[in-house]
Structure formats: C-alpha cells, structure tokens
Amino acid sequence: MKNRTNTGLVGRVRAAIDGWVRSFSLRDKDLYTDRVMDSEAGVDVTPKAVMQVDAVWSCVRLISETIATLPLSIHEKTSAGKRLANHHPLHFIIHDQPNADSTASVFWEALVASMLLRGNGRAEKLYVGTQLVGLAFLDPNKLVITRDINGRKIYQYPRADGTPREIPAARIWNVPGFTLDGETGVSVIAYGAKVFGSAMAAERSAAKTFRNGMLPTVYYKVAAFLKPEQRRMFKAEIQGSVERGEAPVLEGGTDVGTVGINPVDAQLLESRAFSVESICRWFRVPPWMVGHTEKSTSWGTGIEQQMIGFLTFTLGPWLRRIEQSISKDLMTPAERTRFYPKFAVEGLLRADSAGRAAFYAAMVNNGILTRDEVRELEDREPMGGNAAVLTVQSAMTTLDALGQEGGADQANQARAAFRAFLGFNEEPQKG
C-alpha cells in the first residue's frame, strides 16, 4: 500500500515537472518569435528595436491610428432596413470606452499595433455576471502564455502591484493578424527579420559614418617599427589629426591610405531609401504616406483614388478581421442574427467641396439619400420633416404614369419645355 502511494506521488511530481518544462519550452518559443538575430546583417531584431526604424514607426502609426479613429458601431437588421443600434451594450464598449482606464481610440490603437508587430492582438473580456461590460488590452510584453500538463493554454498577466494573476482562457479575446494556420497570426518580427535587420544595419552604418566626420577608414604606413613611446605620440598627433579632418605633417616615410569606401561608393543614401520602400512594401503602405516622396505612387493621381487604394488593399483586411472577430467572440449566436459591427469609412473618402456637392446632389435627386442623411454626413443637425423623406426629380416619371392623375400636367410641362428648347415660344393654332 505504501509503495502504491509513493508511486502515485512520484507520478504526480513527474507530471508537474513535465508540465513545467513544457511551459517553459513554449514560453521560450514565444520569446524567440519576437526576438530574432538576423545573421546576414548581424542585428538583433526585437519589437522595440524595429520600432526605432522611422519607416516602421510611421507605417505602424499610420495603420493603427487610422483604424483607431474610424467610428466602430453596432448596427441592427430590421424589417424596415438597417439602422444604428446604439442601445446595444456592446456599442458603448467598442465605440466609446472599452474600460474605465481607456478610450476606444487608444484601445484600438494598441490592439492594432500589437496585431501588426506580434501577429495577434489580445484583450481580456470583463464581465459582471454573464454580461460583457468591457475589454482590457493585454500588453504582449507582459502577457505570459504557458500550457498545463493537459496541453491547455494558461495566460498569466501582472496586476498593478506586479504580482502575477491567471486569466481564464475563456476570457481571452484574440484577434489574429495574417495567419498561416487559421488560428494564430504570424509574427512580423520573425518573418521580416531580414528586411528590418538590413534597415537597422543601414541606420547604424550611416550613424557611424557621420560620427567619423564622413571620413573613410584609413591605414598608416611607417617605414620602421615604432617604439612604444613613438607609437603613443603617433596616435595622439598623426592619427588624431587625420580622423579630425586636419592636415597632418607626415615625417620619416609615413604614408596614409584608405581601406574603407566613402558613402558615395557605398551608395548609403540609396540603401536607406531602398529600406524605406521594402518596409512600406512589407506593411502594404504607399511610401508617400510615410513621407517618402522620391517616387510617385501608382495608386491613382487624385488623393481620393489613392485613399480608395489604401482603404481597399491596406485597411480593408484589418477592418474585416476585427469586425468578424467581434461578431464571433463578443456576441451570442442569437445576437449575430440581428446585430453586426461595422466601421464607418466614409470619412476617409471625403473629396473636395465640389466633388462632395455633386455626389450628394446625385444621391438626393435619385432618391438614394435624404437631405437629413446628407447633413449627417456633413456633421450637421437634422432638419426633420420633409428633409427626412426620400425625393426624386418631379420631371422623372414612368410612361404608365403619364395618363394618370398629375401625369397629364407633367406631360404638358415636358412638352412645353421641349418646344421652348426648339424655339417655339407660342402654342400652335388650333385647327
């Protein structure tokens, strides 16, 4: 009996140790994913180091801030059509304030930035009973993901005082970015290590070149071996003068030669420009949107066409991921049949005043938008009454309506207008 008890105890200890080892192997794997050594450029690529590259900083800020400023609302499908469902509890969370310490724009900005760099954006679902009342962003630098002996994921996140707490897996909301397995987003740090490492190496080379006064690496040729004292004097006077850009006095057969190449030969500026284009290509951002205007964009000549391309090819996939993830993980099956989340992207497509006026006129005259809907798009108060009614041009009617009440008058008006157009100012004589 005693041996059986000891055997069970040993088995539990072995299982605990095995789970501990497995958890650390998973944690090491996650850390490796976010920390890669680019062997070709010799640069340690980490999220913090990558964000210090100006092109990466600009691309991440552009995408995350743009998405964060787009209104995200809950809409309802009704028998009369679709309408804004600002009465839904989830609307306030995703549109205004996801938690007590953050606004919606700040929350979405952090979540999208995490998706861009780490491949996944995670947040904790906050409940009061069974009702979802908020979302709290989980910093990937603080979140530790391990597994128990059964292979289930364990999420640990520090409290305000630094002590770790475990978050149930059911309360973790994960929004994956670009994924290869359909479940977890891939890390940009791991897959783009060569691109980012090359850009970081170019930045370091440029900084080193400017630190040396734009001077190439030189060597010194002396006719004889120097004594220690002579060598110290040589470094202090001759070598120091050359590196400071001064004209040294060369004595005793001393010669100076170049072993390095200057920035023009190394095409340093061209390399840095190519790095900007490579990074923009990685994030699918037009270079002109991050201040790189050396080459024109092929996304159209007008700002509206370029914004349509940016919305379609860059922002569109991220917006759809977030919308579908909200429906899947934050709504009940019954709610999904009536409600759906949607970003309002019309603000990104605002043309100039003349273009907007022509667009609104066409939409109102053809009965597609009401005047109040147009005023809402222009952030103006609704007028109410007939301004909320769909209207069409009175001269446009069907052929069948010409013989009905009011149709004859419209036909006479149209006939008179046509005769006036032809130059007949008087009605023809009867008979």
N, C-alpha and C positions, 0 to 999 in steps of 0.2 A: 504493500500500500504506500509505504514511504517512497519507494523507488518510482512508483507511478506518479506520485505528487511531484517529485523532483523533476521527472521527465516532462510533465506539463509545464512546470515553471521554466525549465530550460527552453522549451519550445516557444513560450510567450516572450522570453527575453530575446531569443534569436529572431523572432518575428519583428520585435520592436527595433532591434538593431538593423535588421534588413530594411525596414521602412525608413529608418533614419538615414541610412546610406543612400537609398533610392531617392529620398527627398533632396539630399544634397547634390546628387548627380543631376537631378532635374534643375535645381537652382543654378548649378554651375553652367548647365546648358543654356539657361535663360540669360545668364550674365555674359556668356560667350557670344550669344546672338547680338547683344548690344555693345560688345567691345571686341573689335576685330583689328588685328595687325595687318596692314597692307604691306606684304613682303616686298613688293616691287618699289613702292615709294618709301618704305621704311617709316611709316607714320602710324601711330596708334589711333585708330578711328573709334571714337566714342560719341554718344549723343551731344555731350557738352562741347567737345572739340569740333564736331561737324557744324553746330550752330554758330561757331565763331567764324565760319566762312560766310562772307557777306551775301553771296548768291543763295546759299542755303537758307540763311536767316530771312532774306527777302521773300523767297518762294514759300516758306512755311508760314510766314506772317501774312502774306498776300492771301493764300488759300484759307487759312484758319480765321483770319479777321473778316474776310468777305463772307464766309459762311455764317460766322457768328452774328453779323449784322443783318442777315436776311430774316425777315419775320417767319417764325415757325408756328403754325396754328393747327388746331384740331377742327376738322370740317365734318359735317353731318350730311348723309344722303337721305333725302326725304322724298315724298311723293310729288312735291312741288319743285324739286330740284335739289341742288347742293347749296348749303349755307354754312356760315361760320358758327361753330359750336363752342363759343367762349364760355358756356356754362359747364362744360365738361371739366372735371377736376384736373385732368392731365394737361389741359390747355394752359393753366396758370403756371404749371411746373416747367413746361418746355418753352413757353413764350415769355414769361416774366421773371420768375425766380425759382430755380430748382431746389434751393435750400436756404437756410437762414443767413448764411455767410457769403452767398454769391449771387450775382445776377445771371440772367440767361446768357447774355453775350459773353461774359467771362467764362462761364461753364463750357459753352460750345467751343470757344476758342481753345481752351486747354484740351478738350476731348479730341478735337480735330487735329491739333498739333501732335498729340500722342499717336493718333492713327497714322499721321504722315511719317513720323520718325520711327516709331516702335512697331507699327503694323496693327496695333489694337488700341482702342480707347475703352477704358473700363471705368465704371461708376457703381457706387453702392445704392441699391434701392432702399429707400427709407419708408417704413410702414408705421401706421397707427392701427393696430389690429390687423385687418386684412386689406385696409385701404392704403394704396400708394400715395404718399404725401410729399415725396421729394426724391432728389437724386444728388449724390455727393461724389464729386470727381475723385478718383484714386490715382495719386501720383505714381507712375511706374517706377520711379527711383526708390519709393518706399514700400511698394507692394511686393511681398514675397510669396511665390507660388510653389507649394510642395505637394507631395502625394502621401497618402497613408498606405498602410500595408495592403489595402484592397485596390489601390490604384486610383482612388478618388482624389480630386484636387482639393488642397487646403489653402485658403487665402488668409494671409496674416498682414495686418496693417497697423502702424503705431497709433496710439492715442496721442492726445495733446501733450501728455507728460512723457512720451517716449516709450511707454510700456506697450508691448505687442498685444493685439486682440485678434481673435479669429472671426472672420466673416463667413457665414454660411454660403455655400456655392449658389444656393437658390436666390440669394440677394445680390449676386454679382451680375451686372449688366455689361456685356461685352459687345462692342461694335467693331468687327474686324475690318481692316482695310483690304488692300489687294491680297487675295489668298490663293494658294495653290492646292490646299486640301479641303476647301469648303468649310473650314471651321475656324482656323487661326490665321490671322494676317501675317504676311512675311515682314521681316524687319528690313527697313530701308538701309539701316546701318550695315547689316551683313551683306546684302546683295549689292549695295552701291559702294562698298569699301574702296574699290579701285578708283572709281570716279572721284569720290570725296578725298581719298588719300592723295591722289595726284594734285587736286586743287590745293590741299593743305601744304603739300611739298612745294608747290609753286609759290605760295604765300611766304613760306619760310625762306625760300631762295631769294625772293625779292627783298624781304626784310634784311637778310644777311648782306645782300648787295648794297643796299642803301646804308646799312650800318658801317660798311667798309668804305664809304665815300665813293661808291660807284667804281672802285678800282678793282682790277683783276688780281688774282693770286699771282705772286711773283716769287722768283728764286734768286739767290745771291751766289755768285761765283767768285771765289777768292783764290789767288794763286798759291797760297801756302796755308798750312794748318795754323789755326789761331790758338793762342794760349787762353786759359780761362778768363783772365782779365781783359784781354783783347776782344774776346767773344762778347763779354758783357758790354763793353764800350761800343762794339759794332751794333748790337741790338738796340742800344739806347739812342745812338746817333744816326747811323745809316738806315737801319730798318725802320726806326720810328719816323724818320723824315719821309721815306718813300710811302709808308702807309698813311701819313697825314697829307699826302699830296704835295709835299715840298720838294725842291730840287736839291738832292744831296750832293756832297762832294765825295767822289769815288777815288780812292787812292790805292796804290800798291797792286794794280791789276784787278781790282774789284769790278765785277760786272753784274748787271741786273737783267733778268729775263722773265718772261711771262709763261706761267704754266696753266693759268686759267683762261677763260674766254669772257669777253665782255658781254653785257646784257644784249647788245645788238646781235652778236653772233649767236647767242643762246636763244634769241627770239623770246625773251622773257615776257614782254608785253603780249605777244601773240599767244603764248602758252596760257597766260592768265585769262585772256579773252576766250580762248577755246574752253577753258574750265567753266566759265560762266555759261556758255552755250550748252555744255554737257550736263551741267546741273539743272538748267532750265528744261532740257530735254527729259531728264530723269523725272522731274516733277510735273512735266507737261505744262509748262508756263511759258508764254511768249517772252523772249528776252527783253523786249521793250517795256514790259510791265514791271521789271525789276531794275530799270534804269540803264539797260544795255542797248543803246540805240545805234550801234555800229552798222547793223544790217536791218533792212526793213522787214516787216512781217509779211507772210503770205496768207494771212487770215482775212484779207479784205482791206480795202483802202479807207473806209469810213470807220469811225470809232464804234458805231452801232454794229457793223459787221464783225469787227474784232471782238466786241463784247459777246456777241452771239456765239462765236467760236470758242471763247474762253468758258462761257457757260455750258456749252454743249460737250466739249471734249475734256475740260478740266474739272469744273464744279459738278456737272451732272452726275457722274458716278458716285461721288461722295454724298451728294444730297439724297440720291436714291437709297444708298446703303443705310443712311440714318433714318429715313422715313420708314423703310421696311423693317428695320430693327425695332423702332418704336412700336409699330403695329404688332410685331411678333412677340416681343418680350414685355411690353408695358401695358398691353391691352388684353382683356379677356376675349375668348372666342366670340362671345355674344356682342361685345363692343365692336369687333372688327367688321361685323356685317353692317353696322350703321355709321361708324366713325373712321376717319383716316387722317393721318398727319400730312401736312404739305407745306413746303417752303414757298414763299411768295418771291418770285424772281423778277417781277415786272420792274422793280426799281433799277435793276442792272441794265435794262433795255430802254431806258428813257432817252429819247432822241432830243434834238433841238426843239425849240418852241414851235417853229413852223411845221416840223415833222410830226410832233405830237398833235398839233391842231388838225392837220389833215387826217391823221389816224382817228382821232376822236370824232371828227365830222362824219367820216365814213361809217364808223361803228354806230353812231346815233341815228344817222339818216337811214340806215338799213335795218334798224330795229334790233341790233345786237346788244347794245349797251343803253342804259337810261342816262339821263343827264346827271342824276344823283350818283350813279356809279362812276361817271367821269369825274365828278367833283371829288369823290372819294379817292380816286387815283391821284388827284392833284392835291390831296390833303386839305380839302375844303369842306365846310359844313354842308350837309344835305339840305336842299330846299324843301323837300316834301311835296305833297300834292301831285300835280301832273309831271313834276320833274322826276318822279319815280316810276313813270309809266313808259313802256316801250312805244316809240313812234316811228313812222316811216314818212317819206315824202308823199304828199297828197296826190301828186300827179301820177304816181305809180300805182296801177291797179291791174286787175286781171281783165281779160277780154269779156268774160262772162258777166263781170260787174258793170259793164257799160250800159246794159239795158235795165239795170235795177235802179232803185231809188237813189238818187245822187249821182248815178253813173252817167246820165244824160248831161247833167251840168258839167261833169268832168270832161265829157267828150266835147261839149261845145267850147269849153275853155281851151282844151288842147287844140281844137280846130281853129279857133281864133288866133292862138299863139302861132300856129303853123302858117296861117295866111299873113299875119303880120311879118313873119320871118321872110316870106316870099315877096313882100312889098305891097300887098293888097290891104289898104287902110280902110276900105269901105266894103260893106256886105254887098254881094251881087244882087241885081234887081230880080224880083220875083217874076216868074212867067217868062 
